[in-house]
Amino acid sequence: IICYAREVWNCEVVFYTNPYFENAKYEEMIKALYAVQQKQNIGIVDFYYMRNMERLLKETLQSYMNDAIHPNLQGYRWMSNVMLSALSEK
């Protein structure tokens, strides 16, 4: 996907992660994504670890979630603003 996007569209490639939830496999995937970042120079908007963004209090983050993994409307607004800011820096 990364190579295709760069070759066909000549664009930056940015992945995002979901906010934290307890799932060891998902955490492994995020760690693998950071390994890919080192090799492929991709961007990551990391809601899981909240790297490079303002950290939210646990209670605030919970108020943005519909369930353990899916944001509610307020959560999507927050995520959209963070993504817009991150993409604007590119």
C-alpha angles and dihedrals in degrees: 000000000000095000093043093052092049095044098043103032102019090224141139115264119222128177126193132206129214121250116274119293129157106268121124094199092054091050089051089052091053091051089051089050090057089051089053089049090059092052101037104029095233128160123246126198097199115200091160096066094014091229115176094009139084110282116236125218111254090246092052092049091049090052088057094055129085090197137339094302110012121079121222122227092279089049093051089051091052092046092047092053092049091048092047090052093047093048092046089059092058 
